[in-house]
């Protein structure tokens, strides 16, 4: 499918609003609480594939680490993500 076809159904990362981009940038900064282990942060799902609808889509992200995340870091990361989920977008 041509990327322009997806734009008819929703937004891509490239075409989404500055509010969504700011939310993602701030989320990425906060996720770096797992500093020693942090490798990357990737957008996944509808925002990556062009079907994102700000009124009813969630935001899917993948966090890549060098090794298994310690329990304390998992807890801190989960609390951080829960705090930001639904504010204004649900996170998965």
C-alpha positions as CSV (number, residue, x, y, z in Angstrom):
1,X,0.0,0.0,0.0
2,X,1.2,3.5,-0.9
3,X,1.8,5.7,2.2
4,X,-0.6,8.2,0.9
5,X,-3.4,5.6,1.1
6,X,-2.7,5.3,4.9
7,X,-3.1,9.1,5.2
8,X,-6.8,8.8,4.2
9,X,-7.4,6.5,7.2
10,X,-5.2,8.2,9.8
11,X,-1.9,9.7,10.6
12,X,1.7,8.6,10.3
13,X,4.4,9.8,12.6
14,X,5.5,12.2,9.8
15,X,2.0,13.6,9.5
16,X,0.8,13.7,13.1
17,X,0.3,16.9,15.0
18,X,3.1,18.6,17.0
19,X,1.1,17.8,20.2
20,X,1.5,14.0,19.5
21,X,5.2,14.4,18.6
22,X,5.8,16.4,21.8
23,X,4.1,13.7,23.8
24,X,6.3,11.0,22.2
25,X,9.5,13.1,22.7
26,X,8.7,13.7,26.4
27,X,7.8,10.0,26.8
28,X,11.2,9.0,25.3
29,X,13.0,11.3,27.7
30,X,11.3,9.9,30.7
31,X,11.8,6.3,29.6
32,X,15.5,6.9,29.8
33,X,15.2,6.3,33.6
34,X,16.7,2.9,32.6
35,X,19.8,4.8,31.6
36,X,22.5,2.1,31.8
37,X,20.5,-0.3,29.8
38,X,18.6,1.9,27.3
39,X,19.3,1.2,23.6
40,X,16.3,2.6,21.8
41,X,12.7,3.7,21.6
42,X,10.5,2.8,18.7
43,X,7.0,3.7,17.7
44,X,4.9,0.7,16.7
45,X,1.3,0.1,15.6
46,X,-1.1,2.5,14.1
47,X,1.1,5.6,14.4
48,X,3.9,3.8,12.6
49,X,1.6,2.2,10.0
50,X,-0.6,5.2,9.2
51,X,-3.8,4.4,10.9
52,X,-3.5,6.6,14.0
53,X,-6.6,8.5,15.0
54,X,-6.0,10.9,17.9
55,X,-9.6,10.5,19.1
56,X,-9.5,6.7,19.6
57,X,-6.1,5.2,18.9
58,X,-3.5,4.2,21.5
59,X,0.2,4.7,21.1
60,X,2.3,1.6,20.9
61,X,6.0,1.9,21.8
62,X,8.8,-0.6,22.1
63,X,11.7,0.0,24.4
64,X,14.9,-1.8,23.6
65,X,17.5,-2.6,26.3
66,X,21.0,-4.2,26.4
67,X,20.0,-6.9,28.8
68,X,17.0,-7.9,31.0
69,X,15.6,-5.1,33.0
70,X,16.1,-5.4,36.8
71,X,12.9,-5.5,38.9
72,X,13.3,-2.0,40.3
73,X,13.7,-0.5,36.8
74,X,10.7,-2.5,35.6
75,X,8.6,-1.1,38.4
76,X,9.8,2.5,37.8
77,X,9.2,2.1,34.1
78,X,5.7,0.7,34.7
79,X,4.8,3.5,37.1
80,X,6.1,6.1,34.6
81,X,4.1,4.6,31.7
82,X,1.0,4.3,33.8
83,X,1.3,7.9,34.9
84,X,1.4,9.0,31.3
85,X,-1.1,6.6,29.8
86,X,-4.4,8.3,28.9
87,X,-2.7,11.6,29.3
88,X,-3.8,12.3,26.6
89,X,-3.2,9.0,24.8
90,X,-3.4,5.4,26.0
91,X,0.0,3.7,25.9
92,X,0.6,0.0,25.1
